[in-house]
């Protein structure tokens, strides 16, 4: 157990080897799918000027910043999200790359929120964005990528749903119902919390706009046919990909950040036991805003967090089984077992040869009984043990799963191990 005097700060986590292995499982899965879609990886600084996040973030984000003044008297923030950094970097470097830009990033973000299930103060996000393309094909590509990430983790259409909405629908609704332009943001904030607010609290907010909650409930549950041509076009693209069963039009979704301008979406587990697994949408004006009009690129993207998906994987038998199969103990390929202490130089030489060939090798760092060395090999998940005794260069190769063993020399050992690695 960790020393009780020193624990992680609230909302932060330790990553011991098992937790680190799971985190890498998420990272590897995200990278694998993103690469299949032709995305390339980028990264942003962990610290940015606070102004970057205040310029056009909106919602609760400005109140959740880890913000401080550095030794150069600069107003600094530890990044709470990546889209603002992406907009800044894309504006600076976009001339060097072919459009559209299809970029992804995996990294930690920090928000001063109340820690709870699926919500931490430090969390990892997978961010995928397409910049420089305004057509609905880019929206469909992003949603398809998000769906395939979920499928890669072992989830099916029975486990999750992509709830897609269109801010343009709500902008028209606001205009048709007399909401002043300067108050549209306040109106969208009410819609954003529509599902979470108590009905009476929601009605109190809507009264300021002269609206009744029942009317909005009816509008959301029975949206007019063709209310979002953008959604209809994206749905047609997803149908062609065989992915339409994963999505539904849901006007509850508007996303809290002010920079979203069009189609938005969120991924939820079907049982709605958790907050959103992922969310994003179109943010056409952000790059222009951050570059003071120097660069104007349409953009769309999403982020998928590690905290929520970890809970969802644990709750889904198929996803959990897939995770466990990947994360089974496998610290190394071979444990060298020294049966004759005087053969230590030969053991170290053999270890170097094997490691140079790409074999993962562990070895005893101090004298130990042969039985204890073999037990340790099994505990750390080694596939083989190689016993080195006074008969060297003859060694014994033990398969720790089948309990079979053979006697061979270093050349034969290399052939056995590398041949087995090719089959695996």
ZIJOJO-V878928 format. One record per backbone hydrogen bond with DSSP energy under -1.0 kcal/mol. NH is the residue of the N-H (numbers start at 1). CO is the residue of the C=O. If there is no record, write none. Layout:
NH|CO + NH|CO
This chain:
6|3 + 12|9 + 20|16 + 21|17 + 22|18 + 23|19 + 24|20 + 25|21 + 26|22 + 27|23 + 28|24 + 29|25 + 30|26 + 31|27 + 32|28 + 33|29 + 34|30 + 35|31 + 36|32 + 37|33 + 38|35 + 39|34 + 40|102 + 42|104 + 48|77 + 50|75 + 52|49 + 53|50 + 54|50 + 55|51 + 63|60 + 64|61 + 67|65 + 68|76 + 70|74 + 73|70 + 76|68 + 77|48 + 78|66 + 79|46 + 86|82 + 87|83 + 88|84 + 89|85 + 90|86 + 91|87 + 92|88 + 93|89 + 94|90 + 96|93 + 97|94 + 101|131 + 103|129 + 104|40 + 105|127 + 107|125 + 109|123 + 110|79 + 111|121 + 112|64 + 113|111 + 116|119 + 119|116 + 121|11 + 122|11 + 123|109 + 125|107 + 126|304 + 127|105 + 128|302 + 129|103 + 130|300 + 131|101 + 132|298 + 138|135 + 140|136 + 141|137 + 142|138 + 143|139 + 144|140 + 145|141 + 146|142 + 147|143 + 148|144 + 149|145 + 150|146 + 151|147 + 152|148 + 153|149 + 154|151 + 155|150 + 159|156 + 160|156 + 161|268 + 162|246 + 163|266 + 164|248 + 165|264 + 167|262 + 169|166 + 171|167 + 172|168 + 173|169 + 174|170 + 175|171 + 176|172 + 177|173 + 178|175 + 179|174 + 183|180 + 184|181 + 187|183 + 188|184 + 189|185 + 190|186 + 191|187 + 192|188 + 193|189 + 194|191 + 197|193 + 202|198 + 203|199 + 204|200 + 205|201 + 206|202 + 207|203 + 209|206 + 210|207 + 211|206 + 216|212 + 217|213 + 218|214 + 219|215 + 220|216 + 221|217 + 222|218 + 227|224 + 232|228 + 233|229 + 234|230 + 235|231 + 236|232 + 237|233 + 238|234 + 239|235 + 240|236 + 241|237 + 242|239 + 243|238 + 246|243 + 247|244 + 248|162 + 250|164 + 253|250 + 258|57 + 260|257 + 261|282 + 262|282 + 264|165 + 265|280 + 266|163 + 267|278 + 268|161 + 270|159 + 272|269 + 277|267 + 279|303 + 280|265 + 281|301 + 282|263 + 283|299 + 286|283 + 289|285 + 290|286 + 291|287 + 292|289 + 293|288 + 294|291 + 300|130 + 301|281 + 302|128 + 303|279 + 304|126 + 305|277 + 306|124 + 309|305 + 310|306 + 311|307 + 312|308 + 313|309 + 314|310 + 315|311 + 316|312 + 320|316 + 321|317 + 322|318 + 323|319 + 324|320 + 325|321 + 326|322 + 327|323 + 331|380 + 333|360 + 334|360 + 335|384 + 336|362 + 337|386 + 339|388 + 340|388 + 343|340 + 344|341 + 347|343 + 348|344 + 349|345 + 350|346 + 351|347 + 352|348 + 353|349 + 354|350 + 355|351 + 356|352 + 357|353 + 358|355 + 359|354 + 362|334 + 373|369 + 374|370 + 375|371 + 376|372 + 377|373 + 378|374 + 379|375 + 380|376 + 381|378 + 382|377 + 384|333 + 385|398 + 386|335 + 387|396 + 388|337 + 392|389 + 394|391 + 395|408 + 396|387 + 397|406 + 398|385 + 399|404 + 400|383 + 403|399 + 406|397 + 408|395 + 413|409 + 414|410 + 415|411 + 416|412 + 417|413 + 418|414 + 419|415 + 420|416 + 421|417 + 422|418 + 423|419 + 424|420
